[in-house]
Amino acid sequence: MIGDIDVRNLPYIRYMPMTSRPPIAWPGGARVAFWLALNVEVYEFQPPPNRYSSIYARGVPVPDVLTHSMLDYGNRIGFWRLMDLFDELGIPISVSLSMSAFEEVPEITDAIRSRDWSIFSHGIYNTRFLYGMSADESDQWIEQNVALYREYTGERLRGLFGPCISLSPHSMEAWSRAGIDYVVDWFMDDQPFPVEVQPMPLVNVPYSFDINDGLVMGSMPGRGGRWESDYFERICRDQLDTLRDEGERDGRVMCMSLHPFVSGHPARLPAIRRVLEYVKSHDDVWLTTAEAIADHYRVAHLDQALTWRLDEAERLDQQRD
């Protein structure tokens, strides 16, 4: 205890050390579950202000033509270039989709749906954040996401990712009440883990800020972009090699996060191709989607993880006594 706070019992995210948690096994004995997160985002030219943050971080008044132009390249050009590559390689794709894309860029959402790519929500626009939302506003926001997805697909929205990785204190509970199954907001792990909210625990599937083209090669002024595609290719290979070694004992997750406005540029496409060909060359890597990882974890490992967490807390209490 620190004051009145039980540091082992912080809201909905529990500490689970890699060294003692229950092991994970993937289908077919795979060592690594690899999923590719394709962030298909809609950026408003003049978004409503948010007192906490702005996607246009250069400190200039909107419209920020320079930044918006770099971002809009993704939907005009980059998406289509990457789509052709994914079609050629036969890679399963998980699309982190701004729900406004159904109305703003229907050509893209039609192409996504015709390929049966897995979709989860990345909010309405990637220029509107969840910071500062009340409980009622959080409920209204998730209801809007669910309604838009059902309107355009006829299906239930199962996964969610806060726009620009923004959350409110009420987000996880609101999303669970809305019937969401999995989230990808928490990237502090190499395995899925439970988000312990009511009425149903969510499964967090690890996203990546390391194997993320926007942070490594990003085109946005002031956001990432310190290295180029040869470096990105190398760290992707090193990431997979290390996780495969560890995965011999206990299954791991590797997420490769791509943005069409970054990796969709002609000079970067060859490196992305080489990385994906390298991933495909290993028969102990499960090429899959975030949704499939969440489903497998929920069936095969979630109950065990929840039980282990309670047993571990009791064991630590006994040690202290």
N, C-alpha and C positions, 0 to 999 in steps of 0.2 A: 504493500500500500504506500502511496505517496499522498499524504493528506487524506482526502476522502476519495481518492481515485485508485481503483484497482487496475494497475497497469497491465495485468494479464487479461483484463475484461473490458478493453476499450470498445466503443460501439461497433458492433457487427463485423469487425476485422480482428481476428485472433492471431497471436503470434504462434507460428508453427515452424520450429527449426527444421531445416532440411535433414539434419543428422538423425532425428528420432521420429519423424512422422511416418505414418504407414506408407509403404511403397506403392507406386502406380504401375500398372501394366497396360500397355496399349494393344489394340487388336493385331493379331498376327505376330506377336512378339516384337513389334517395332520398338526401337530405342527412342526415337524422337517423333513426336507429332508436329508436323510442319504445316503452318497455315499462313497464307498470304492475305494480308489486309490491304485492300485497294480502297483508298479514301477518295470517294467521289463526292465532292463538296460544292455547295453553292455559296458564293460570296457576294453579298449585296454591294452595289456601288456606293450607296449612302445608307448604311445601316442605322437603326435607332441607337442612340447613345446608351452605353452602360457605364455606370460610375466606377466600376471596378477594373474594366479591361477593354481593350479594343484590338481587333485583328490588325488594324492599321497602326503599327507601333512606332512609326517614324516621328510622331509628334507634329505632323502637318494636318491642317484641316481636311476633312473629306470634301470632295472626292480626292482620294489619293490615287491618281492615275497610274503612277509607276507601279505601286504594289498590286493594284487591282488587275492591271494588264498581265503581270507575271502569274497571278493566280488563275485568271480566266483562260490562259493558254491551255490549262489542263483539260477543260471541257471542250474547247474548240479543236485541239489537235492531239494533246498527249494521251487522252483516254483512248482514242481510236488506234493510235500507234501501239499502245500496250495491249489493247484487245486483240489485235492481230497476232502479237507475240504469244499471248496466252492461248489463243485458239491453236496456234501451231504446236505448242508444247503440251497442250492438254492438261494444264495446271488447274486444280480446283481453286476457285476464287471466293473469298468472303468480302463482300462489298460493304464498307462503312459509308452509308448513304445519307446525305441530307434529304429529308423527306420532301422538301420543296422541289427537288430535282424532278419529281413526277410531273410537275406543272411547268417548271422553268426549262428543263432540257429533256423532254419526253423521248427524243431520239436515243439518248443515252440509256434511259431506264428501259425502253423497249429492247435495246440490244442486250442489256443485262438480263432481263427476264427471259428473252428467247434462248439464252444460254443456260438457264436454270442455275445461275450463280446464287450462292447464299447471300442474303441481305440482312443486315441489322441497321437500326436507326443510328444516325450520328446527329440527331436533332433536326430541327426544321431548316435553319440556315447555320452555316459555320461562322456567322458574324453576330449571332445572338447567344449570349451566355446565360448560364443558370445561376451565377453568383447573385446572392441577395434575394432569391425567391422565397416567398412564404410557403407554408405547407399547402395552402389552397392553390397558390400559383403553381407549385410543383405538380399537384394532382391535375390541374387543367392542362399543363404542358404535356404530360405523358399521355393524357387522353387525346390530345390533338395528334400526337405521333401515332398512336394506335389507330385512330380513325382514318388518318391519311393513308396509312399502310393498307388497311383493310379496303378502303375505297378503290385504290389503284391495283391491288393484287388479289383481293378477295380472301386473303389469308390473315392469320393471327401474327402479330409482331412478337418475335421471340427474344430478340437480342437488342442491346442498347449500349451506346457509347456517348457520353456527354459531349456536346459540341465544344471543340477546342479543349477537351478534357476539363470542362467546368461542371461543377456539381453545386447543389445546395445541401444544407444539413438534412433535408427531407427527401433527397432524391432516391436513395436506395429503398426506403420503405414505400414510397409512392410507386416506384417501378414494380416492386413485388406485388403490391395490391392490384396493379394493372395487368398482372399475368405474365410479366417478363420472366424468362427462364435464366438468361445469362447476361453478363456484362463483361466489358473488356477494359474498364477504366483503371483498374489497379494493376500496375505493371511492376510490382515489387517481388516477383517470383518467377520461377521457371516451371511451375506446375499449376494446374487449376487449384482453387481453394474455395471454401464456402464463404459467402457473405451472409452472415447470420441475422437476417431480418425476418419480420413477420408480414404476411401470413405464410410465406414460403421462402426458405433460403435461396438466394441466387448463387449461381456458379460463376466465379470469375475466371475467364480464360485470359492468360497473360498476353498483353499487347507488348510492344517494344518501343522504347525511346532510344535504344542503342542501334538496332538494325532498322533504322528509320531514315529513309532518304531525305525527308524534310529537315531533320536535325543535322544530318551529316552533309548533305549537298544542297540544302534548301535554297530556293531562289528568292525568298522574301527578304527584303532589306532588314537587317538587324535580327534575323531569326535563323540561326544555323548557317550552313553553307561554308564551313571552314575547309572542307576537304572535297575531293572529287571522286569520280566513279571508280578509279583504280583502287583507291583506299576503301570505298564502300564494298567493292567486290572482295577484297582481302578479309575485311572483318566479318563479312557474311560467311565465308568459307571457314574462318577460324571459329566462329560461333557454332556452326554445325559440327565441326570436328570435335570440339570440346564437349558439346552436349551428347554426341554419339558415344563418346568414351564414358561419360557419366551414366548415360542411358542403358548401358549394359547391366547396371545394377538396379536402376530405378528410372522409369520413363520420364522424359523431359518434353517440354514444349519449346518450339522455336517459332516466333512470329517474325515475318518480314513485312514491314510496313512501307507501302509505296503510295506516292501521290502523283497523279498524272501531270501536274504542273512542274514536277521535278524530274521524275524518271521517264516521262514521256518525251523528253528532248532527244533529238537525234544522236547527239554525242554520248548520251548516257545509256541508250538502249543496248549496245553490245555488251556492256558490263552486266546489265540485268539478265540478258540472255545467258551469259556464261554462268552466273550464279544459279539460275534455275536449272540449267543443264547439269550442274554439279550436284544440286540437291536430288534431282531425278536419278542420278547415277548410283544411288545407294538404295539397296533393297531392304534396309532396316529402318527406313524413314517412311512414316505414314503421311502421305500427301492428303490433306483433309481440309476441313473448314472449322471455323470457331464453333459453329453450331454442333457439328458432329463431335468435337472434343467435349463440349459441355454435356451433350447427351450421354456420351460414354462415361464421363466422370460421375454424372448424377446417378446412373444406374449401378456402376461398379465400385465407386469409391466415396461418394458423398456421405453416406451414413457412417462409414468407418471413420472418416475424417472428423465428423461431429462428435462421435463417441470418444475418439482418441483425445480430442481437445479437452473434454470434461475429465477423462481419466488422468491426463497430464496435469491439469490444475489440481486435482486431488493429491496426486503424488508430490507435487511441489509443496503443497500445504503440509503434508506429513513430514517432509524433509525439514521444513522450517520449525515444526513443533519438536 
